[in-house]
């Protein structure tokens, strides 16, 4: 029995969760999918770093 899955934010993981929802009656598909917090945090850090680096280049 699978309660939830923790996966990256890629589209192929969305498709996997949907397919598992179809195949396993105890798995609720996309409602049981948890996005990896470390991956989300990494994406946020990259956006913040990009913003600060571009602002630094503009003023120098």
N, C-alpha and C positions, 0 to 999 in steps of 0.2 A: 504494500500500500504506500503510495507516494502522497505526502501532504503538500509539499511545495518544492520548487526548484529555485536555486540562486544562480543566475546566469548574467553574462555580459549584456550590453545594450545593442546587440547586433540583430538584424532582421531574421537571420537563420535561427536564432534562439526563439524568436516569436513564433516562427513556423513550427519548431519542435514542440513548444508548449501547446500550440493549437492541435497538432497531430496527437500528442499524448492525451489531450482532453477527449479526442474522438475515440482513442483506443482503450483508455482506462476509465471505467465508470467512476472510480473514487477520486480521480484527478480532475479539478475544475478548470483546466486549460489556462488561459491568460490570467484568470483571477487567482491562480495558485502560483504564479510566477513572481519571483522577487528579483529585482535588479540589483546587481552587485554594488554595494555602497562604495567600496574602494574604487571601482571603475568610475562611478558617477563623480566621486570626489576628485579623481584624477582629471576628468574632463573639465570640471569647474576650475581646478588649479591651472590648467592649460589656457583657458579663456582669460583668467585673471592675469596670468603672466604675459600673455600676448597683449592685453590692453596696456599694462604698465610699460612693457618694452616699446610699444609703438608711441606712447605718450612721451617717453624718454627721448626717443629719436626725433620727435617733432620739436621738442624744446632745445635740443642740442645741435 
